[in-house]
Amino acid sequence: MTTLLHVLSFCLGLFPEVLIRAGAVVFGTLWFHVFRYRRRVIEENLAQAFPELGPREQTRLGRAACIHLVKTLAEFFRIPRYRKKGLERVVRIEGLEHFHAAKAKGRGVFVLSGHLGSFELCVAAVAEAAAPLSLVVKPFPPAVDRFLAAIRRGSGLELIYADGAVRPILRALNENETVVFVLDQNATRSTGVFVDFFNKPASTLTALAVIAERTGAAVIGAVPYRDEHGHHVLELHPEIPLESKHNRLETVQWMTQRYTQFLEQAICRHPEQWFWTHKRWRTRPVGMTEDLGSADLPFIRG
């Protein structure tokens, strides 16, 4: 399986960009209108996020999101081709001065981002421009995971798997290194708190806020997207300063909301480029006392 994926990566790397984009339109349209994989999830998510849009506009947006995802998947397979061309020629990085300012503080840097634009391609470009760089990832089935790891590490990325991630994250921050943290996916009650996301409570990982509060690491936002010409852009933003509240629990809750708000605003700017197939609101609240219990938050005690 791993070998087959590498062969597919090589083959996709042979096609010119115009054919990749045309193929994405065809397969993305088929996905949405014929195969309808997770179409109901897409439609429910879009109705939640953009209730002001009519059914026709939501359908247009859903189809555009599927086309985007097919294109993004092909671009991941083509990362070895892009590396040969030079990733700096493929991805335009804006706001690199914000990264350098955060790095100068000497306590490590978190790059907060989400599944926008061609996320993996943009992370690969940052790894070349600002190494050493670690990416927190979830494991896949072994054969797929080996392929993903080979592509990612080929760009100079260090991988930190989500299970048992705390120690390697702390080690990287202690060396004033950079860790990319994706915060736009559903969390379980044991690892998250409920914050507002598109006017609905969404269980969101607390780890970023907890570790940033404990270590003083700077957190900067990053928005990957395609511009109107189809060019890849990675937009780095100024540090999101830590705002301490009455206690750690309130601080973690508030900062997780701040980080989520940043991502929501980025998604609103490029709605067709987000991962709408994801069940972002899957974990549901069952009561504020349980949802915000400090026993569920790492590092809150002790």
Secondary structure, 3 states (H helix, E strand, C coil): CHHHHHHHHHHHCCCCHHHHHHHHHHHHHHHHHHHCCCHHHHHHHHHHHCCCCCHHHHHHHHHHHHHHHHHHHHHHHCHHHHHHHCHHHHEEEECHHHHHHHHCCCCCEEEEECCCCCHHHHHHHHHHHCCCEEEEECCCCHHHHHHHHHHHHHCCEEEEECCCCHHHHHHHHHCCCEEEEECCCCCCCCCEEEEECCCCEEEEECHHHHHHHHHCCEEEEEEEEECCCCCEEEEEEEECCCCCCCCHHHHHHHHHHHHHHHHHHHHHHCHHHCCCCCCCCCCCCCCHHHHCCHHHCCCCCC
